[in-house]
Amino acid sequence: MTASMRHDRDRTPPPGALMYWDTGKRAGHVAIYLGGGKIASNDIRRSGYIDILNTTDIETVWGATYPGWAPPHFPKGR
C-alpha cells in the first residue's frame, strides 16, 4: 500500500475504511469501519462469526496495537 493511503494512528476513519491491528502474530487483524465507533469483525466475541463491536474492543480483548486505517484498495492485476 502506498504511504499516501495510510492514516497512521488516526482514529477517525470514514465508513468502509479498513482498520488494522497488530496482534503480535504474523497476519494481525483487519476490520471494516461502519461508523459511529463500530466495526464489523470476526472472531472477537465468537470464533468463526462476524459481530458488530466498538473499535477499541480488539485492543481490550486481544491486547492488540492499533497502527491505523486505509481505504479499501484493489490494485489492477494483483
C-alpha positions in Angstrom: 0.0 0.0 0.0 1.3 3.4 -0.8 2.2 5.7 2.1 -0.4 8.3 0.9 -3.2 5.8 1.5 -2.2 5.1 5.1 -3.6 7.0 8.0 -1.3 6.1 10.9 -2.9 6.1 14.3 -5.8 8.2 13.0 -9.0 7.2 14.9 -11.4 9.0 12.6 -11.8 6.7 9.6 -14.8 7.1 7.2 -17.3 4.3 7.0 -16.0 1.5 4.8 -12.4 2.1 5.8 -10.2 -0.9 6.7 -8.9 -0.6 10.2 -5.7 -2.6 11.1 -4.4 -4.0 14.4 -1.0 -5.6 15.2 -1.8 -8.7 17.3 1.8 -9.8 17.6 1.1 -12.6 15.2 2.1 -12.9 11.5 -1.1 -11.6 9.9 -2.5 -9.2 12.5 -6.2 -8.2 12.2 -8.3 -6.2 9.8 -11.9 -5.0 10.3 -14.4 -2.8 8.4 -15.3 0.5 9.9 -19.1 1.0 10.0 -19.3 4.5 11.5 -20.3 5.7 15.0 -17.3 3.9 16.6 -18.4 0.5 15.4 -16.6 -2.2 13.3 -17.6 -5.5 11.7 -15.1 -8.0 12.7 -14.7 -11.8 13.1 -13.5 -14.0 16.0 -13.6 -11.3 18.7 -16.7 -12.4 20.6 -17.4 -15.7 18.8 -14.9 -17.8 16.9 -16.0 -18.1 13.2 -18.6 -15.4 13.4 -18.8 -11.7 12.4 -20.0 -9.3 15.1 -20.5 -5.6 15.4 -18.1 -4.2 18.0 -16.6 -1.0 19.3 -13.4 -0.1 17.6 -11.5 -0.4 20.8 -12.7 -4.0 21.6 -9.8 -5.6 19.7 -7.3 -3.7 21.8 -9.2 -4.5 25.0 -9.9 -8.2 24.3 -6.7 -9.2 22.5 -4.3 -6.6 23.7 -3.6 -5.6 20.1 -2.0 -2.3 19.0 -3.8 0.0 16.5 -1.5 1.3 13.8 -4.2 3.0 11.7 -6.6 2.7 8.8 -6.6 2.8 5.0 -9.3 3.0 2.3 -10.0 -0.3 0.5 -7.5 -0.7 -2.4 -7.6 -3.3 -5.1 -4.7 -2.7 -7.5 -5.4 -3.8 -11.0 -3.8 -7.1 -11.9 -2.9 -8.1 -8.3 
